[in-house]
Amino acid sequence: MSATTVNPVLRVAPAAPAEAAAHFRASLAFHADVSDVAAALAAGDPGFAVLDSRSTESWDQGHIPGAVHLPTALIPEQAAELLDRDRPVVTYCWGPGCNGGTRAALALAELGYQVKEMLGGFEYWVREGFEFETWQGRERRAPDPLTAPVAGDCGC
């Protein structure tokens, strides 16, 4: 590569360290990791509610134990009945290829709820080997070694 050619990564220069720190600090205020959510739930009362924003058909295929089922389209009408406004909410949808958890988080934030989105969604919950519920009962699959080298610990 010649001195005048800039690689695609550095074509746009990295942010200044203070700006990068502010960005990543803010990101952590908006997002939660699957492993962190699982650890908090396993420890007892985590201090937040978990909301599954998917359709009933998706919910029936599997969901996080104890999650509240509230499809995004129904949040404006039903959130007050199902959620405590004083308790933060962690939303999720299918996985990284779906923005349903983001849309649910936006709808809740617009209603005055404190909210975070769970990165990876239900897909990564299952891939990391955490227990989930279906209409038939509780299930657990073996952790995917690419997502959970040690069950429940991404090594982060």
C-alpha positions as CSV (number, residue, x, y, z in Angstrom):
1,M,0.0,0.0,0.0
2,S,1.4,3.3,-1.0
3,A,1.8,6.2,1.5
4,T,-1.1,8.1,-0.3
5,T,-3.5,5.2,-0.2
6,V,-5.5,4.9,3.1
7,N,-7.0,1.5,4.0
8,P,-10.8,1.3,4.5
9,V,-10.5,1.1,8.2
10,L,-8.6,4.4,8.6
11,R,-10.3,6.3,5.7
12,V,-12.3,7.9,8.4
13,A,-10.0,8.6,11.3
14,P,-10.8,7.1,14.7
15,A,-12.4,9.5,17.2
16,A,-10.4,11.3,19.8
17,P,-10.1,9.1,23.0
18,A,-12.4,11.3,25.1
19,E,-15.0,11.3,22.3
20,A,-14.7,7.5,22.0
21,A,-15.0,7.0,25.7
22,A,-18.2,9.2,25.8
23,H,-19.7,7.2,22.9
24,F,-18.9,3.7,24.4
25,R,-20.1,4.9,27.9
26,A,-23.4,6.0,26.3
27,S,-23.7,2.7,24.4
28,L,-23.5,0.8,27.7
29,A,-26.4,2.9,29.0
30,F,-28.5,1.7,26.2
31,H,-27.5,-2.0,25.8
32,A,-27.2,-5.1,28.0
33,D,-25.3,-8.3,27.1
34,V,-27.1,-11.6,27.1
35,S,-24.7,-13.1,29.7
36,D,-25.1,-10.1,32.0
37,V,-28.9,-10.4,31.8
38,A,-28.7,-14.1,32.5
39,A,-26.4,-13.6,35.5
40,A,-28.7,-10.9,36.9
41,L,-31.8,-13.1,36.6
42,A,-30.0,-16.1,38.1
43,A,-29.0,-14.0,41.2
44,G,-32.6,-13.4,42.1
45,D,-34.5,-10.1,41.7
46,P,-32.4,-8.3,39.1
47,G,-34.1,-4.9,39.5
48,F,-35.5,-4.9,36.0
49,A,-38.2,-6.5,33.9
50,V,-37.4,-8.4,30.7
51,L,-39.7,-7.7,27.8
52,D,-40.1,-10.0,24.7
53,S,-41.4,-7.8,21.9
54,R,-42.0,-10.6,19.3
55,S,-45.2,-12.0,18.0
56,T,-47.2,-14.7,19.8
57,E,-46.0,-17.3,17.4
58,S,-42.4,-16.4,18.1
59,W,-43.0,-16.3,21.9
60,D,-44.5,-19.8,21.7
61,Q,-41.3,-21.1,20.0
62,G,-39.4,-20.0,23.1
63,H,-38.7,-17.1,25.4
64,I,-36.7,-16.1,28.4
65,P,-38.2,-17.4,31.6
66,G,-40.0,-14.7,33.5
67,A,-40.1,-12.4,30.5
68,V,-43.2,-10.2,29.8
69,H,-44.7,-10.8,26.4
70,L,-45.7,-7.5,24.8
71,P,-45.4,-7.2,21.0
72,T,-44.1,-3.8,20.0
73,A,-47.4,-2.7,18.3
74,L,-49.2,-3.2,21.6
75,I,-46.8,-1.3,23.9
76,P,-48.7,2.0,23.8
77,E,-52.0,0.4,24.9
78,Q,-50.7,-2.3,27.3
79,A,-47.4,-1.2,28.8
80,A,-49.0,0.5,31.8
81,E,-50.9,-2.7,32.6
82,L,-47.9,-5.1,32.4
83,L,-44.9,-3.0,33.5
84,D,-44.0,-1.0,36.6
85,R,-42.9,2.5,35.3
86,D,-40.4,2.7,38.2
87,R,-38.6,-0.5,37.2
88,P,-36.1,-0.4,34.2
89,V,-37.0,-2.7,31.3
90,V,-34.7,-4.8,29.1
91,T,-36.2,-5.5,25.7
92,Y,-35.3,-8.2,23.2
93,C,-36.4,-9.6,19.9
94,W,-35.1,-12.4,17.7
95,G,-31.4,-11.5,17.3
96,P,-28.9,-9.2,15.8
97,G,-30.6,-9.2,12.4
98,C,-33.9,-7.8,13.9
99,N,-34.5,-4.3,15.2
100,G,-37.7,-5.2,17.1
101,G,-36.0,-4.9,20.5
102,T,-34.8,-1.4,19.4
103,R,-38.3,-0.4,18.3
104,A,-39.8,-1.7,21.6
105,A,-37.2,0.2,23.6
106,L,-38.0,3.4,21.7
107,A,-41.8,2.9,22.3
108,L,-41.2,2.4,26.0
109,A,-38.8,5.3,26.3
110,E,-41.4,7.6,24.6
111,L,-43.8,6.4,27.3
112,G,-41.4,7.4,30.1
113,Y,-39.8,4.0,30.9
114,Q,-36.1,3.5,31.6
115,V,-35.0,1.0,29.1
116,K,-32.1,-1.0,27.7
117,E,-32.0,-3.4,24.7
118,M,-30.4,-6.9,25.1
119,L,-27.8,-7.3,22.4
120,G,-28.1,-10.6,20.5
121,G,-31.8,-11.1,21.4
122,F,-33.4,-14.5,21.9
123,E,-31.0,-16.1,19.3
124,Y,-27.9,-15.4,21.4
125,W,-29.8,-16.3,24.6
126,V,-30.3,-19.8,23.2
127,R,-26.8,-19.9,21.5
128,E,-25.1,-19.2,24.8
129,G,-26.9,-22.2,26.4
130,F,-29.3,-20.4,28.7
131,E,-32.6,-22.0,29.7
132,F,-35.7,-20.9,27.8
133,E,-39.4,-21.7,28.0
134,T,-41.9,-23.0,25.4
135,W,-45.5,-24.0,25.8
136,Q,-44.1,-27.5,26.5
137,G,-41.9,-26.4,29.4
138,R,-38.3,-25.4,29.9
139,E,-35.4,-26.3,27.6
140,R,-31.7,-25.7,27.3
141,R,-29.4,-26.3,24.3
142,A,-25.7,-26.9,24.4
143,P,-23.8,-23.6,24.2
144,D,-22.4,-22.7,20.8
145,P,-18.6,-22.6,21.3
146,L,-18.3,-19.6,19.0
147,T,-20.6,-17.5,21.2
148,A,-20.0,-19.0,24.6
149,P,-16.6,-20.6,24.9
150,V,-17.4,-21.0,28.6
151,A,-21.1,-21.3,29.2
152,G,-22.4,-17.8,30.0
153,D,-19.0,-16.1,29.8
154,C,-18.0,-14.2,26.6
155,G,-14.6,-13.5,28.2
156,C,-15.3,-9.8,28.1
